[in-house]
Amino acid sequence: MSIRRILCAFLLLLAGSALAQGGKPSVDLSKITQQEIAQVQAPGSLLKLAKRYKETGDYEHLSWTLERLLALQPQVSEIRLALATTYAMLGEKTKTYDTLLALQRSGHGYDLADNPNFAKVTGNKAWDFIVKGLKDNLAPVGDGAVAFSLPAGDHLFESIAWDPVHKVFLVGSVRDGSILRVDAKGKATPFIKPDASNGLWSVYALAVDPAGETLWVASTSSVYFKGFKQEDFGKAGLFKFSLADGKLLAKYILADDGKPRSLSSIAAGPDDLAFVADGLRNIIYRVDGGELKPFVANPKLVSLRGLALSKDGRYLYFADHMLGLFGADLAAGRAFDLQADPGKLALGGIDGLAWYDNHLIAVESGMSPRRVIRISLGADGRSLIDSSVLDAANPAFALPTTGTVSGDGYYFIANSQKNAYDGYGSPKDESKLQPVEIFRSDLRANWDRAKHEELSQAAAVVSQSKPGSGKFSNVEGGSNSVSGN
């Protein structure tokens, strides 16, 4: 990169910072070239620049900025839609159509029929075809249904797990830190409550080991916790309980540095194999030697969500809400990218993630329409071959988040109430809180084992990152993860 481009990139960062603070940018943004924008590595700065270009009506610069942002975050559908809109404002028909067709082919749905932003590219059969295809994608798909509802009230249930021994579901409350046992009809009974001996705070994630003996609980001292104490701010840990009697067996508390955390997802295997992800700091920890040690910490990660372990214990898979899916080789202690055809698989906006019979089950709450998909893994476990929609655009999907596998069913929270709470952790209007509905999707829907095995064995696309390299080759500028070993 030339000295001029290095300086320009630096000035762009300063401009983005100034814009964020409501100040005046230190450079004339209209003089920045397309090549200079293409050198920017920080999505946050690009978002701030895009906002200014949109406000000033500079759609050419806006298109360059969104193109660069899409290169950095290719799984974020909102960026692609914004780019198509910008092309339309410029009257660029071909670019508009190509961008919208990419969204339509990957299953995204929008109603653009009367959107005035596309006025310059309407009035032909190509546009009518695209509009119809995008609208058709908004139609409900799947035969899943609500299985049961959790108790109404100020609980903020954000986690669910299946206990295969006692044949009950376990749900955790962010508000009071309690864990309930719930039968298939939704009847709930108390199981574990926070007290001085266990030290639980808000419960954000639950996982049961394969043998059905241990319950792992991710708990964080958050402002949503009714028993929150200021001196506990920033504290979080992974707790191990006996499923037989709810007795605390062990706990692994992260060192308190006074900064916020959010341990929000867990994956559990045999022999005390357990991982927990911090969705704020974007670190995956592993239980190792009686403590939580960083296992994956890559600066390119944006918003860690679901975790899932392969049945053979070889790979840990994890979702980034903005960037898609990744994997980690447990033996090598390194993360890697999962190769996939971006034109076929839409992997953005994933919250919940689970393993099922050499597939990954993903809840795409950040996609339009919201949906649950089953993703076929290649024989190497490092490539994604195909996907099938289990359920999509169901009226129950107010805000689907995370779930658990029970038999051939995936049970997940369909209408999380987290948006009904303010930034201080209190209900905006307690009278409007809805009972949390648990939805069941059939994991064997549209199942074709022979086709899956054929695709898996014949897959030509393999991961470009080598085991143990720690490289995310599907994230531009991806850098090394860290080993917990």
C-alpha atoms as one frame of an Amber mdcrd trajectory, in Angstrom:
protein
   0.000   0.000   0.000   1.350   3.471  -0.876   2.131   6.079   1.754  -0.774
   8.140   0.419  -3.204   5.272   0.889  -1.915   4.564   4.369  -2.484   8.195
   5.296  -5.900   8.188   3.659  -6.956   5.086   5.562  -5.826   6.761   8.765
  -7.767   9.903   7.918 -10.844   7.820   7.124 -10.660   6.335  10.590 -10.364
   9.813  12.090 -13.308  10.966   9.991 -15.374   8.019  11.163 -14.498   8.794
  14.773 -15.435  12.436  14.337 -18.744  11.517  12.723 -19.541   9.146  15.577
 -19.062  11.971  18.041 -21.127  14.396  16.012 -18.078  16.378  14.964 -16.828
  17.571  11.603 -14.704  15.086   9.618 -11.060  16.065   9.127 -11.149  15.237
   5.403 -13.437  16.202   2.520 -15.387  12.969   2.192 -16.425  13.774  -1.369
 -12.774  13.694  -2.476 -12.098  10.152  -1.297 -11.565   7.716  -4.169 -13.046
   4.256  -4.617  -9.587   2.729  -4.306  -9.001   4.486  -1.004 -12.302   3.290
   0.429 -11.363  -0.234  -0.650  -8.383  -0.119   1.728 -10.447   0.455   4.867
 -10.478  -2.536   7.249 -12.820  -1.262   9.987 -16.545  -1.986   9.398 -17.498
   0.553  12.068 -15.794   3.386  10.201 -17.444   2.324   6.948 -20.870   2.337
   8.583 -20.315   5.896   9.796 -19.152   6.995   6.367 -22.126   5.304   4.726
 -24.469   7.190   7.017 -22.906  10.526   6.043 -22.969   9.724   2.316 -26.633
   8.751   2.570 -27.455  11.970   4.440 -25.744  14.079   1.774 -27.222  12.121
  -1.135 -23.798  11.059  -2.426 -24.934   7.690  -3.752 -21.809   6.991  -5.758
 -19.604   7.177  -2.667 -22.283   5.328  -0.733 -22.154   2.448  -3.236 -18.350
   2.228  -2.938 -18.599   2.229   0.850 -21.282  -0.468   0.941 -19.338  -2.589
  -1.552 -16.342  -2.506   0.761 -18.490  -3.192   3.808 -20.058  -6.182   2.044
 -16.587  -7.534   1.230 -15.766  -7.431   4.937 -19.125  -8.807   6.108 -20.547
 -10.826   3.185 -23.187 -12.608   5.273 -25.007  -9.471   6.424 -28.101  -9.332
   4.228 -28.990  -5.782   5.319 -25.778  -4.532   3.667 -26.590  -6.315   0.416
 -30.133  -4.901   0.392 -28.802  -1.412   1.130 -26.332  -1.798  -1.748 -29.106
  -2.857  -4.134 -31.124   0.157  -3.020 -28.160   2.453  -3.644 -27.592   1.007
  -7.124 -31.274   1.634  -7.840 -30.983   5.252  -6.711 -28.133   5.602  -9.208
 -30.241   3.992 -11.934 -27.838   1.031 -12.216 -30.296  -1.636 -13.355 -27.906
  -4.517 -13.937 -26.149  -4.106 -10.590 -29.477  -3.717  -8.808 -30.931  -6.844
 -10.376 -27.811  -8.952  -9.793 -27.652  -7.957  -6.132 -31.335  -8.653  -5.522
 -31.186 -11.971  -7.379 -28.357 -13.072  -5.101 -30.610 -12.364  -2.126 -33.546
 -14.166  -3.695 -31.546 -17.302  -4.592 -30.236 -17.643  -1.040 -33.748 -17.560
   0.406 -34.115 -13.951   1.494 -37.523 -12.370   1.174 -38.658  -8.747   0.880
 -41.681  -6.879  -0.455 -40.262  -4.227  -2.799 -43.290  -3.776  -5.068 -44.110
  -0.233  -3.973 -40.726   0.850  -2.658 -40.026   4.331  -4.111 -36.260   3.875
  -3.809 -36.388   1.478  -6.766 -38.396   3.763  -9.073 -35.517   4.133 -11.571
 -35.211   0.382 -12.210 -38.869  -0.697 -12.440 -41.211  -1.146 -15.389 -39.915
  -4.300 -17.077 -40.297  -8.079 -16.908 -36.929  -8.543 -15.199 -37.983  -6.308
 -12.320 -41.382  -8.008 -12.038 -39.657 -11.411 -11.897 -37.300 -10.302  -9.111
 -40.075  -8.676  -7.075 -42.212 -11.805  -7.289 -39.335 -14.079  -6.298 -38.447
 -12.002  -3.254 -42.071 -11.811  -2.145 -42.579 -15.559  -2.640 -39.722 -16.140
  -0.197 -41.802 -14.480   2.512 -44.400 -17.275   2.391 -44.419 -19.648   5.399
 -42.551 -22.936   4.928 -42.558 -26.074   7.077 -44.890 -28.142   9.219 -43.443
 -27.248  12.623 -45.612 -25.899  15.404 -45.554 -24.526  18.928 -45.007 -27.476
  21.282 -45.725 -25.700  24.580 -45.472 -22.355  26.344 -43.348 -21.373  29.315
 -44.861 -19.638  32.363 -45.867 -16.049  31.684 -44.365 -13.158  33.595 -41.157
 -11.289  34.206 -38.737 -14.199  33.736 -36.863 -13.528  30.470 -36.275 -17.171
  29.589 -33.296 -17.193  27.230 -32.005 -20.769  27.444 -33.289 -24.301  27.012
 -31.765 -27.793  27.182 -33.045 -31.373  27.066 -32.495 -33.833  29.907 -32.564
 -37.277  28.205 -32.577 -39.195  31.488 -35.486 -37.498  33.235 -37.236 -36.713
  29.923 -37.775 -33.047  30.711 -36.662 -29.725  29.328 -34.609 -27.312  31.405
 -35.092 -23.564  31.012 -33.138 -20.737  32.602 -34.223 -17.258  33.665 -32.145
 -14.162  33.076 -34.241 -12.183  35.548 -34.100 -14.363  38.663 -31.346 -16.872
  37.833 -33.595 -19.877  38.408 -33.701 -23.089  36.376 -36.975 -24.953  35.835
 -37.831 -28.448  34.752 -40.575 -28.403  32.118 -42.458 -31.395  30.742 -43.704
 -31.841  27.186 -46.983 -30.094  28.049 -45.300 -27.045  29.519 -45.811 -27.894
  33.201 -42.908 -26.304  35.090 -41.400 -27.251  38.440 -38.506 -25.528  40.253
 -35.134 -27.236  39.995 -32.261 -24.853  40.850 -32.371 -21.398  42.410 -29.533
 -18.939  42.993 -28.287 -18.857  46.568 -25.151 -18.106  48.582 -23.769 -21.589
  47.993 -23.999 -21.720  44.209 -23.657 -17.981  43.481 -25.747 -17.991  40.297
 -26.647 -14.740  38.544 -28.596 -14.379  35.279 -28.811 -17.678  33.405 -28.050
 -17.160  29.721 -27.242 -20.663  28.470 -27.709 -24.318  29.403 -26.210 -27.557
  28.094 -26.443 -31.205  29.125 -23.569 -33.658  28.661 -24.191 -36.648  26.318
 -24.606 -39.064  29.238 -27.329 -36.929  30.799 -25.500 -36.623  34.111 -24.297
 -33.020  34.137 -25.974 -29.676  33.575 -23.695 -26.829  32.505 -24.934 -23.300
  33.177 -23.530 -20.046  31.800 -24.270 -17.249  34.247 -23.433 -13.546  34.119
 -23.979 -10.755  36.623 -26.044  -8.491  34.385 -28.288  -5.509  35.066 -31.223
  -7.729  34.035 -30.704  -9.848  37.166 -33.144  -8.808  39.870 -30.517  -9.499
  42.520 -27.850  -7.477  40.717 -25.188  -5.856  42.897 -22.889  -3.176  41.572
 -19.846  -4.871  43.088 -20.605  -7.955  40.958 -20.642  -6.046  37.670 -18.584
  -7.862  35.054 -18.526 -11.182  36.865 -19.406 -14.338  34.941 -18.733 -18.042
  35.009 -19.599 -21.567  34.006 -21.375 -23.671  36.628 -21.588 -27.472  36.775
 -24.591 -29.140  38.431 -25.738 -32.724  38.917 -28.843 -33.465  36.888 -29.909
 -36.057  39.438 -30.397 -33.649  42.347 -29.327 -30.160  41.252 -26.243 -30.219
  43.477 -23.447 -27.804  42.542 -20.407 -29.841  41.494 -18.019 -27.111  40.367
 -17.863 -23.562  39.083 -15.368 -21.743  36.937 -15.431 -17.969  37.421 -13.618
 -15.622  35.072 -11.272 -13.066  36.583 -13.159  -9.851  37.312 -11.793  -6.817
  35.471 -14.805  -4.529  35.986 -15.815  -4.633  32.301 -19.039  -6.156  30.951
 -19.233  -9.765  29.811 -21.980 -11.994  28.462 -21.450 -15.740  28.625 -24.313
 -16.654  26.344 -23.774 -20.074  24.755 -22.390 -23.486  25.749 -21.372 -26.734
  24.082 -20.836 -29.836  26.225 -19.258 -33.201  25.480 -18.247 -36.280  27.478
 -15.659 -36.329  30.272 -16.223 -32.718  31.359 -15.532 -31.354  27.885 -17.210
 -27.937  27.890 -16.960 -24.666  25.990 -18.619 -21.333  26.705 -18.705 -18.209
  24.537 -18.632 -14.565  25.551 -20.822 -12.782  23.018 -19.561  -9.338  24.019
 -15.820  -9.945  23.996 -16.020 -12.613  21.282 -13.961 -15.208  23.116 -14.664
 -18.930  23.397 -13.380 -20.479  26.622 -12.652 -24.123  27.356 -12.748 -25.816
  30.741  -9.125 -26.797  31.230  -7.224 -27.618  34.410  -9.961 -26.386  36.719
 -10.401 -23.014  35.023 -11.720 -21.339  31.890  -8.971 -20.760  29.344  -9.343
 -18.881  26.033  -9.721 -21.322  23.166 -10.715 -19.013  20.298 -10.159 -15.252
  20.283 -10.002 -13.769  16.804 -10.123  -9.968  16.354 -12.243 -10.323  13.221
 -15.147 -11.890  15.126 -18.032  -9.507  15.712 -20.849 -11.201  17.642 -20.379
 -14.781  18.811 -23.597 -16.762  19.258 -24.320 -20.502  19.139 -21.866 -23.359
  19.754 -22.145 -27.010  18.691 -19.831 -30.009  19.160 -19.531 -32.780  16.584
 -20.553 -36.166  17.929 -17.005 -37.526  17.609 -15.648 -34.604  19.627 -13.317
 -33.587  16.837 -14.727 -30.194  15.943 -16.412 -27.303  17.687 -18.644 -25.231
  15.417 -19.633 -21.670  16.235 -21.721 -18.879  14.766 -20.969 -15.214  14.437
 -24.216 -13.275  13.982 -22.586 -10.998  11.394 -20.030 -13.257   9.720 -21.556
 -16.734   9.538 -20.241 -20.126  10.617 -16.770 -21.280  11.622 -15.135 -24.339
  13.122 -12.350 -25.192  15.529 -10.122 -28.266  15.545 -10.042 -29.487  19.152
  -6.859 -31.538  18.743  -4.970 -28.654  17.142  -6.570 -26.048  19.375  -7.183
 -23.741  16.426 -10.152 -22.215  14.629 -10.708 -22.449  10.881 -13.135 -21.281
   8.236 -15.896 -23.503   6.876 -15.905 -23.467   3.101 -19.271 -22.885   1.464
 -20.798 -21.449  -1.680 -22.001 -17.975  -0.606 -24.400 -17.908  -3.532 -26.176
 -20.979  -2.210 -25.976 -20.710   1.567 -27.138 -17.718   3.594 -25.403 -18.020
   6.961 -25.860 -14.584   8.499 -28.008 -13.729  11.491 -27.559 -17.089  13.243
 -28.395 -17.265  16.951 -28.989 -20.879  17.977 -26.743 -23.685  16.718 -26.942
 -27.439  17.328 -25.467 -30.717  16.055 -27.690 -33.414  14.571 -26.571 -36.477
  12.592 -23.667 -34.846  10.733 -25.674 -31.680  10.197 -25.776 -28.299  11.855
 -29.141 -26.869  12.879 -29.246 -23.088  12.818 -31.820 -20.513  13.925 -31.481
 -17.499  11.636 -33.182 -14.778  13.635 -31.356 -12.031  11.733 -32.632 -13.053
   8.320 -35.748 -12.042   6.401 -37.714 -14.225   6.737 -36.698 -15.707  10.074
 -36.115 -19.410   9.719 -34.617 -22.680  10.978 -32.341 -24.571   8.611 -30.492
 -27.889   8.512 -27.001 -27.592   7.031 -25.237 -30.622   5.533 -21.568 -31.006
   6.437 -18.989 -32.447   4.054 -17.204 -35.696   4.845 -14.200 -33.706   6.077
 -16.319 -31.806   8.596 -14.749 -28.598   7.305 -17.115 -27.729   4.452 -20.812
 -26.899   4.172 -22.499 -28.656   1.279 -26.157 -27.739   1.236 -29.049 -26.631
   3.425 -32.733 -27.381   3.844 -35.308 -25.053   5.334 -37.159 -26.754   8.175
 -39.451 -23.852   9.043 -39.549 -20.264   7.855 -41.760 -17.192   8.136 -43.975
 -18.841  10.732 -46.217 -16.329  12.540 -44.836 -17.659  15.850 -41.337 -16.435
  14.946 -41.511 -13.067  16.692 -37.865 -13.386  17.740 -36.488 -16.943  17.547
 -33.195 -17.456  19.333 -31.795 -20.705  20.699 -32.894 -24.293  21.176 -32.071
 -27.919  21.915 -32.300 -31.288  20.182 -34.657 -33.931  21.606 -34.991 -37.051
  19.488 -35.754 -35.926  15.955 -37.101 -32.571  17.073 -35.435 -29.209  17.511
 -37.151 -27.235  20.281 -36.367 -23.534  20.414 -37.501 -20.224  21.835 -39.727
 -18.718  19.142 -40.548 -15.339  20.689 -37.782 -14.192  22.980 -38.932 -11.293
  25.126 -35.524  -9.580  25.349 -36.661  -6.643  23.217 -39.395  -5.986  25.785
 -36.730  -4.885  28.297 -34.939  -1.546  28.482 -31.224  -0.880  28.720 -31.420
  -0.936  32.506 -32.759  -4.489  32.537 -36.375  -3.735  33.445 -39.535  -4.524
  31.470 -40.661  -1.594  29.340 -44.248  -2.559  30.132 -44.697  -5.700  32.229
 -48.334  -6.014  31.158 -47.182  -6.579  27.569 -44.821  -9.469  28.310 -45.919
 -12.563  26.402 -45.615 -16.219  27.396 -42.488 -17.643  25.762 -43.451 -20.223
  23.145 -41.290 -23.264  22.472 -41.486 -24.260  18.827 -40.695 -27.731  17.474
 -39.167 -28.272  14.043 -38.943 -31.776  12.575 -35.242 -32.495  12.022 -36.043
 -35.263   9.520 -38.226 -33.091   7.303 -37.305 -33.451   3.612 -34.623 -35.931
   4.659 -32.713 -37.671   1.896 -29.794 -39.533   3.413 -28.632 -41.003   0.085
 -28.504 -37.565  -1.522 -26.670 -36.109   1.465 -23.998 -38.826   1.419 -23.534
 -38.414  -2.317 -23.064 -34.671  -2.000 -20.792 -35.052   1.004 -18.451 -37.513
  -0.667 -18.387 -35.708  -4.003 -17.881 -32.227  -2.564 -15.161 -30.486  -4.530
 -14.905 -27.480  -2.246 -12.661 -28.028   0.739 -11.373 -25.675   3.374  -8.493
 -23.489   2.246  -7.254 -23.127   5.798  -5.069 -25.901   7.121  -5.788 -27.678
  10.403  -4.125 -25.769  13.178  -3.483 -22.642  11.095  -6.063 -20.599  12.993
  -6.865 -18.693   9.796 -10.344 -17.562   8.803  -9.860 -17.428   5.030 -13.488
 -16.480   4.416 -13.091 -13.298   6.446 -10.984 -10.719   4.654  -7.939  -9.914
   6.724  -8.640 -12.851   9.064  -5.938 -13.375  11.662  -4.895 -16.103  14.047
  -7.052 -17.511  16.791  -5.458 -18.476  20.047  -4.959 -21.918  21.514  -6.251
 -22.927  24.898  -3.763 -25.770  25.097
